Amino acid sequence: MRSVVTVVLACAVLGAGLGWGLTRPEPLDQSYGAGLTADPDAGALIFAAGGCVSCHAAPESEGEARLVLAGGLPFASDFGTFYAPNISSDPDHGIGNWTLPEFARAVTQGVSPEGQHYYPAFPYTAYGHLAPQDVTDLFAYMQTLPASSTPSKPHDVGFPFNVRRGLGLWKVLFAKDDYVLAGDPDAQVARGRYLAEGLAHCGECHTPRNALGALDHSAWLTGAPNPSGKGKIPGITPAQLDWSEADLVEYFTSGFTPEYDSAGGEMAEVVSNLAQLPESDREAIAAYLKALPGG
């Protein structure tokens, strides 16, 4: 009997050690961005493509006040309600004291400067595709934005989802580096893939999720339930959306559909962001969408 207990305890210790190792946050790479020259003007375009204002501007803010990234916008989910944090340049309540490597680890790996996992309500699984130059430029631009001393609102998440260490296992299972549209497409489609699957994180809204909240890549961009509980976010694959590339580019620019309807709700925010990009980027996203299976 004693030997059985010893074996069980040994297995428990081994399992705990393995679990601790698997859930350990990725270490900070202090050399990140070394040799790169930051361009805040280029970072402004990355900022627009990433939709940072849409999530991190204070609710109900308008005009220039939307560039004060005080956070506070709620995101309801099956796991609780998440609140966008303050990511302004404030040194105490924002990211004003962060280094570039800390910022890069947060954005591309979902790990805070304190070494804590972020919840994937922050789309770092998409931002993991970002090139170091784009992250460097984005960080430089965000340092030019106004500061806000508004404290970040704590998430309303209950047990067991409030155990952040468990997110490390979630990342092992679902945080993948590969693109959904595999292969080596031409330069325009590759650029569209980088934007749609990475920066613009289109899948976060237009793709259904599994029971653990991860995107179902087998149903990529085929539509998903609206988190508000009202209706469904439409699919945008060629099988579900028969718009031409020109129609898509126009929609990304003006918000007008081929039927002379216009974008509303959160999609109006997306259009506002995409309209700031070079037309070649909007054309690249359209080309990517038409290159998806079924096109």
Phi, psi and omega in degrees: 000317180299322180294324178295315178299319180298316179296316180299315179296320179297319179295322180295316178296318179296318179296318179296319179295319178295317179296321179296321179291318182293329183266003181292131177299150176299139182291157179284129176266099184294344181269001183303132178082001181299132179088353180266144176257123183285140178234098182301327179295318175294325178297331178297325178288322175297318179302316179292313182297325181282350179066031185300319180297321185303326181261325192257353172291147179298140178306138178073002178287154183221160175059221182296337180295341180289344177276358173270099191276064185282345179075194178109348181291129182275147176230104180283145179208176177290349184254356183135188179250126179257148180238131179299131182278168172288118175238029176287180181277010177297132184286339183261317184251352178243219183245020184298334180261004181286152171267166176301314178301322178294318178298315181297319180294323178295312186288318187261343182236350179070041180231131182284165176302335179276000179085024181255139178293139170270151174289145181286011165299332170277117191283054180290340176295330174278315182295346176299343177280349188294138177287145180306323180297319179293321178295319179297316179293319179299315180299318180297318180294316184294335177290344179272351185276160184297153178268152174224134180268013180289123179293147175293142180277132180293147178292151177256081185230127182266177179294142004268003186287346177278359176273097188297330183301328180297339178294339176297321177292321176302318180295320178302320183282323194233347181272094184254151181270342186281156177277153176290314174278098187280176176093195184236077182290171178294171189300320182292314179294323178298319177295318178297322177297315179301318181287311187288318181273340181252267187308306185280350177040052182301326183297335183300330179255323190266004181239135178291162182242157176274185185296339180260011175084007178272150180294138177272096185294341177287346178239038187304123175061025180268006180105159184204158175299143176287127180304336178289346183089358181251106175077196184226143173282127190290157172283150182231024174281163179302330180290340184248343183225109187265024177291150174283169176299322178296321177298316180296316180298318179297318179297318180292341183266312186247342184088359181271135178272168176299338179269010178067022168274176180223155180295141178226174177059220183292334180292331175297324176295317180298316179298318178301323179289311183295329181295342179278347183276162174300147180303329179299328178288320177295322176296324180293319178296318177299317179297320178299312182299322180286341180273353179295155180309136183097356181275000000 
